[in-house]
């Protein structure tokens, strides 16, 4: 029995109402060092459709799915230790990371995966290399792919440490605009009725995106970062109170990829502003601002003065002794059959 013919993908350029998602996916495809895209949103918002559509634009044109029940060996591959001991040769059985090289690795419901698998995914996506180690034997291979993880927030969240390692995040919402909903439904029905004809209508635009990605990848090394761009990135990341410097690095990479995609002669702050939300939405924290007219030193000094004041110490002592009751004398009862300790045996 022959294998079933794969269903054709919905054209990337025919997606409707998904401009932020399309931009994020293209940027991650141009610069794989961005670290992938996390797509968060309710069911039925075209998350998987967009992932399959992007894969068609890449040189390998393949989409590799990581199922929820996959083991770590299936993901990273395995080493045959017996062959190493017997023949002195490393026999490596490739996993899904090797298969996804050059294409898209798609992980639906990534928030439900074990943390160990998510760590391995993100390590490979960021470094472009997968290393398998077992009993002192290791094997490494190239694993350069676009990582796309999707999740429904109603089914649980990723740990903050893992979310931060996704380069970009796009939060999708249900569409309540009648005109947009009608256009989406009409396009989907037309595709389902005649996939070949529908795809043919967008073939030229699809080919244009394939070439744009190829040209943009080649142009990346020529686009440098000026002081104004660095200053804007720093200001945005400080205002968002992000942890560490990963946001700064990803924002610079994403802005450069956008400039390359648009064939811009140079990178400027406009490119930074247009990618900032996708970089910061999952990293942003609330900042504690001092009161107007007060410096940070004044605020800290005031806090120390309040903490050391007699009133504060008294209140603290009262709180620490909350529920305390003074001891009260109690009577004693003699228990029959018990020999007092001060009575010596006769």
C-alpha positions as CSV (number, residue, x, y, z in Angstrom):
1,X,0.0,0.0,0.0
2,X,1.4,3.4,-1.0
3,X,1.8,6.2,1.5
4,X,-0.9,8.8,1.6
5,X,-0.2,11.9,-0.5
6,X,0.5,14.8,1.8
7,X,-2.2,17.5,1.9
8,X,-1.0,20.7,0.2
9,X,-0.3,23.6,2.5
10,X,-2.3,26.7,2.5
11,X,-0.3,29.5,0.9
12,X,1.7,31.7,3.3
13,X,0.8,34.9,1.4
14,X,-2.9,34.0,1.5
15,X,-3.1,34.2,5.3
16,X,-5.6,36.9,6.3
17,X,-5.4,39.1,9.4
18,X,-2.1,37.5,10.5
19,X,0.4,40.2,9.7
20,X,2.3,40.1,13.1
21,X,2.5,36.3,13.0
22,X,3.7,36.4,9.4
23,X,6.4,38.9,10.2
24,X,7.7,37.0,13.2
25,X,7.9,33.7,11.2
26,X,9.7,35.4,8.3
27,X,12.3,37.0,10.7
28,X,12.9,33.7,12.4
29,X,13.4,32.0,9.0
30,X,15.9,34.7,7.9
31,X,18.0,34.6,11.1
32,X,17.8,31.2,12.7
33,X,19.8,32.6,15.7
34,X,16.7,34.5,16.8
35,X,15.7,31.2,18.5
36,X,12.2,30.4,17.2
37,X,8.7,31.7,17.6
38,X,6.2,31.0,20.3
39,X,2.6,31.4,19.1
40,X,0.0,31.8,21.9
41,X,-3.7,31.8,21.2
42,X,-7.0,30.0,21.4
43,X,-8.0,27.1,19.2
44,X,-8.8,27.8,15.5
45,X,-6.6,30.9,15.1
46,X,-4.5,29.3,12.2
47,X,-1.4,28.5,14.3
48,X,-0.6,25.2,12.6
49,X,-1.7,26.5,9.2
50,X,0.9,29.3,9.4
51,X,3.6,26.8,10.5
52,X,3.0,24.5,7.5
53,X,2.8,27.5,5.2
54,X,6.2,28.8,6.3
55,X,7.9,25.5,5.7
56,X,7.1,25.7,2.0
57,X,9.1,28.9,1.7
58,X,12.3,27.4,3.0
59,X,14.9,25.6,0.8
60,X,14.2,22.1,2.3
61,X,10.4,22.8,2.3
62,X,9.8,20.3,5.1
63,X,7.8,20.4,8.3
64,X,8.6,18.0,11.1
65,X,6.1,17.6,13.9
66,X,7.1,16.7,17.5
67,X,4.3,14.7,19.1
68,X,3.5,15.2,22.7
69,X,4.4,11.7,23.6
70,X,7.8,11.7,22.0
71,X,10.8,10.5,24.1
72,X,14.1,12.3,24.4
73,X,15.8,9.7,22.3
74,X,13.3,10.2,19.5
75,X,13.9,14.0,19.6
76,X,17.7,14.1,19.8
77,X,18.6,10.6,18.4
78,X,20.5,7.7,19.9
79,X,24.0,6.2,19.9
80,X,24.7,2.5,19.6
81,X,27.2,1.9,22.4
82,X,27.7,-1.8,21.5
83,X,29.0,-0.9,18.1
84,X,31.4,1.6,19.6
85,X,32.8,-1.0,22.0
86,X,33.0,-3.7,19.4
87,X,34.2,-1.8,16.3
88,X,35.4,1.5,17.7
89,X,32.9,3.4,15.5
90,X,30.0,5.6,16.5
91,X,26.7,4.6,15.0
92,X,24.2,7.4,15.3
93,X,20.5,7.0,14.7
94,X,19.1,10.4,13.8
95,X,16.2,11.9,15.7
96,X,13.6,14.6,14.8
97,X,16.2,17.4,15.3
98,X,18.3,15.9,12.5
99,X,15.3,15.4,10.3
100,X,14.2,19.1,10.8
101,X,17.5,20.5,9.6
102,X,16.9,23.1,7.0
103,X,13.1,23.2,7.6
104,X,10.6,23.8,10.4
105,X,10.3,21.9,13.6
106,X,6.7,22.4,14.8
107,X,5.7,21.7,18.4
108,X,2.0,21.9,19.0
109,X,1.0,22.5,22.7
110,X,4.6,23.0,23.7
111,X,3.5,24.0,27.1
112,X,2.5,20.4,27.8
113,X,5.9,18.9,26.9
114,X,8.3,17.8,29.7
115,X,10.8,20.6,30.5
116,X,13.7,18.4,29.5
117,X,12.4,18.1,25.9
118,X,11.8,21.9,25.7
119,X,15.3,22.5,27.0
120,X,16.8,20.3,24.3
121,X,14.6,22.0,21.6
122,X,15.6,25.5,22.6
123,X,19.3,24.6,22.9
124,X,19.4,23.2,19.4
125,X,17.3,26.1,18.0
126,X,19.7,28.7,19.5
127,X,23.0,27.0,18.7
128,X,22.2,25.2,15.4
129,X,23.9,22.1,16.7
130,X,22.6,18.9,18.4
131,X,24.9,16.9,20.6
132,X,24.1,13.4,21.9
133,X,26.1,12.0,24.7
134,X,26.0,8.5,26.3
135,X,28.5,6.7,28.5
136,X,31.3,9.0,27.6
137,X,30.7,8.9,23.8
138,X,29.3,11.9,22.0
139,X,28.1,12.8,18.5
140,X,27.2,16.2,17.2
141,X,25.4,17.2,14.0
142,X,24.0,20.4,12.4
143,X,20.4,21.1,13.4
144,X,19.5,24.5,11.9
145,X,15.7,24.9,11.7
146,X,12.9,27.3,12.5
147,X,11.4,26.3,15.8
148,X,7.7,27.1,16.0
149,X,5.9,26.3,19.3
150,X,2.2,26.9,19.8
151,X,0.1,26.9,23.0
152,X,-3.3,27.6,24.3
153,X,-2.9,29.6,27.5
154,X,-6.1,28.0,28.9
155,X,-4.2,24.7,29.0
156,X,-1.3,25.9,31.1
157,X,1.7,28.2,30.8
158,X,5.4,27.6,30.2
159,X,7.9,28.2,32.9
160,X,9.3,31.8,32.7
161,X,12.8,30.4,32.2
162,X,11.6,28.5,29.1
163,X,9.4,31.3,27.7
164,X,12.3,33.7,27.8
165,X,14.4,31.4,25.6
166,X,11.9,31.7,22.7
167,X,13.2,34.5,20.6
168,X,9.8,36.0,19.5
169,X,6.2,35.6,20.8
170,X,3.0,36.4,19.0
171,X,-0.3,36.4,21.0
172,X,-3.2,35.7,18.7
173,X,-6.8,36.6,19.6
174,X,-10.2,35.6,18.3
175,X,-11.4,37.7,15.5
176,X,-14.6,39.6,16.0
177,X,-14.5,41.8,12.9
178,X,-17.3,40.6,10.5
179,X,-15.4,41.6,7.3
180,X,-12.2,39.8,8.3
181,X,-14.0,36.7,9.4
182,X,-15.9,36.5,6.1
183,X,-12.7,36.9,4.1
184,X,-11.0,34.1,6.1
185,X,-13.9,31.7,5.7
186,X,-14.3,32.4,2.0
187,X,-10.5,31.8,1.4
188,X,-10.6,28.6,3.4
189,X,-13.6,27.2,1.5
190,X,-12.1,28.1,-1.8
191,X,-8.8,26.3,-0.8
192,X,-10.7,23.2,0.4
193,X,-12.8,23.1,-2.9
194,X,-9.8,23.4,-5.2
195,X,-6.4,23.4,-3.5
196,X,-4.4,23.3,-6.7
197,X,-6.3,26.2,-8.3
198,X,-6.2,28.2,-5.1
199,X,-2.4,27.7,-4.8
200,X,-1.8,28.5,-8.4
201,X,-3.4,32.0,-7.9
202,X,-0.7,32.8,-5.3
203,X,2.2,31.0,-6.9
204,X,4.0,34.1,-8.1
205,X,3.8,35.8,-4.7
206,X,5.0,32.6,-3.0
207,X,8.0,32.5,-5.3
208,X,8.7,36.1,-4.5
209,X,8.9,35.3,-0.8
210,X,11.2,32.4,-1.4
211,X,13.6,34.7,-3.1
212,X,13.3,37.4,-0.5
213,X,14.2,35.0,2.2
214,X,17.2,33.8,0.3
215,X,18.4,37.4,-0.5
216,X,17.8,38.5,3.1
217,X,19.9,35.7,4.6
218,X,22.8,36.6,2.3
219,X,22.4,40.3,3.3
220,X,22.5,39.8,7.1
221,X,26.3,40.1,7.5
222,X,26.4,43.4,5.6
223,X,23.9,45.2,8.0
224,X,25.7,46.6,11.1
225,X,24.2,48.2,14.2
226,X,24.8,51.9,14.8
227,X,24.9,53.7,18.1
228,X,21.3,55.1,17.7
229,X,20.0,51.5,17.2
230,X,21.8,50.2,20.2
231,X,20.5,53.1,22.3
232,X,16.9,52.5,21.2
233,X,17.2,48.8,22.0
234,X,18.6,49.5,25.4
235,X,16.0,52.0,26.2
236,X,13.1,49.7,25.3
237,X,14.5,46.7,27.2
238,X,15.2,48.9,30.3
239,X,11.7,50.3,30.2
240,X,10.3,46.7,30.0
241,X,12.5,45.7,33.0
242,X,13.6,42.5,31.2
243,X,15.8,39.9,32.9
244,X,19.4,39.6,31.5
245,X,20.5,40.7,28.0
246,X,18.8,38.1,25.8
247,X,16.0,40.5,24.9
248,X,18.6,43.1,23.6
249,X,20.4,40.5,21.5
250,X,17.2,39.1,20.0
251,X,15.8,42.6,19.3
252,X,19.0,43.5,17.4
253,X,18.8,40.3,15.4
254,X,15.1,40.7,14.6
255,X,15.5,44.3,13.6
256,X,18.4,43.4,11.3
257,X,16.4,40.5,9.8
258,X,13.5,42.9,9.1
259,X,15.8,45.4,7.4
260,X,17.3,42.6,5.3
261,X,13.8,41.3,4.3
262,X,12.9,44.8,3.1
263,X,16.2,45.2,1.3
264,X,16.9,48.4,3.4
265,X,20.3,49.9,2.8
266,X,20.8,50.3,6.6
267,X,19.3,49.4,9.9
268,X,17.5,52.2,11.8
269,X,15.4,52.7,14.9
270,X,12.2,52.2,12.9
271,X,13.1,48.6,12.4
272,X,13.7,48.2,16.1
273,X,10.3,49.7,17.0
274,X,8.5,47.3,14.6
275,X,10.0,44.2,16.1
276,X,10.0,45.3,19.8
277,X,6.6,44.0,20.8
278,X,7.3,40.4,19.6
279,X,10.6,40.5,21.6
280,X,9.2,42.0,24.8
281,X,5.6,40.7,25.2
282,X,6.8,37.6,27.0
283,X,9.6,39.2,28.9
284,X,8.1,42.4,30.2
285,X,8.0,43.1,33.9
286,X,6.5,45.9,36.0
287,X,9.1,48.4,37.2
288,X,9.0,50.1,40.6
289,X,9.4,53.9,39.9
290,X,10.4,56.3,42.7
291,X,8.1,59.2,43.4
292,X,8.5,62.3,41.4
293,X,11.3,64.6,42.7
294,X,12.9,61.8,44.6
295,X,16.1,60.0,43.6
296,X,16.6,56.3,44.0
297,X,19.1,57.0,46.8
298,X,16.5,59.1,48.6
299,X,14.0,56.3,48.4
300,X,16.4,53.7,49.7
301,X,17.6,56.0,52.5
302,X,14.0,56.6,53.5
303,X,13.3,52.9,53.6
304,X,16.2,52.4,55.9
305,X,15.1,55.2,58.2
306,X,11.6,53.8,58.5
307,X,12.9,50.3,59.2
308,X,15.2,51.6,62.0
309,X,12.7,53.9,63.7
310,X,11.5,53.0,67.3
311,X,7.9,52.9,66.0
312,X,8.7,50.4,63.3
313,X,10.8,48.2,65.7
314,X,7.9,48.3,68.2
315,X,5.4,47.3,65.6
316,X,7.7,44.5,64.4
317,X,8.1,43.2,67.9
318,X,4.3,43.3,68.4
319,X,3.8,41.4,65.2
320,X,6.4,38.8,66.0
321,X,4.7,38.2,69.4
322,X,1.2,38.1,68.0
323,X,-0.9,35.5,69.9
324,X,1.6,35.4,72.9
325,X,0.0,34.8,76.3
326,X,1.9,35.1,79.6
327,X,2.5,31.9,81.6
328,X,0.0,31.1,84.4
329,X,0.6,28.8,87.4
330,X,-1.1,25.4,87.3
331,X,-1.9,22.9,90.0
332,X,-0.3,19.5,90.3
333,X,-2.1,16.2,90.7
334,X,-0.5,13.1,92.4
335,X,-0.9,10.0,90.4
336,X,-1.4,6.8,92.3
337,X,1.0,3.9,91.6
338,X,3.8,6.2,90.7
339,X,6.9,6.2,93.0
340,X,8.3,9.7,93.6
341,X,11.8,10.1,92.3
342,X,13.0,11.3,95.7
343,X,11.9,8.1,97.5
344,X,14.7,5.6,97.8
345,X,14.2,1.9,97.8
346,X,14.3,0.4,101.3
